[in-house]
Amino acid sequence: MPAPREYTSELSHWPTCARCVACYVAGQHWTKGIVCFYCVRAARNRQGICAACGHSGILSGLDPEGRPVCVRCCDVPIEVQRKRCGKENLANHNNAGRRYLLSDRIDKLLADPGGATPESLEPLAQTIIGMPRPNSG
């Protein structure tokens, strides 16, 4: 489920979303029209089994009945392959992969002046990087 919406729907201020038919901050322009920020985020973060083909992974689109479907079974222009490893998984706005971003941040935060993580902090770094949900890190 997408996170709660931060803005109230204001018909006169934002364009109507082609996906949820509400008026919120515009996120992207898809083939069906302008899609709000919240629907774009939901499309990037929904995981499960595709209702059309049975694929297990990111479910960016919706079929005519409103069931979640994978990128291959819809016309949603979202890249779900991570840049670094090519695996399909949840990613951030630049499609780097959340675990990679967390790893980069931990390396930067725990690094000594020479740029290396001290051996004594390595267990802490690995524990944080290995969290089940890297976006919580």
Secondary structure, DSSP 8 states (H G I E B T S, - for coil): -----SS---TTTS-B-TTT-SB--EEEEETTEEEEHHHHHHHHH-EEE-TTT--EEE--EE-TTS-EE-GGGS------B-TTT--B----TTSS-HHHHHHHHHHHHH--TTSS--GGGHHHHHHHHT-SSGGG-
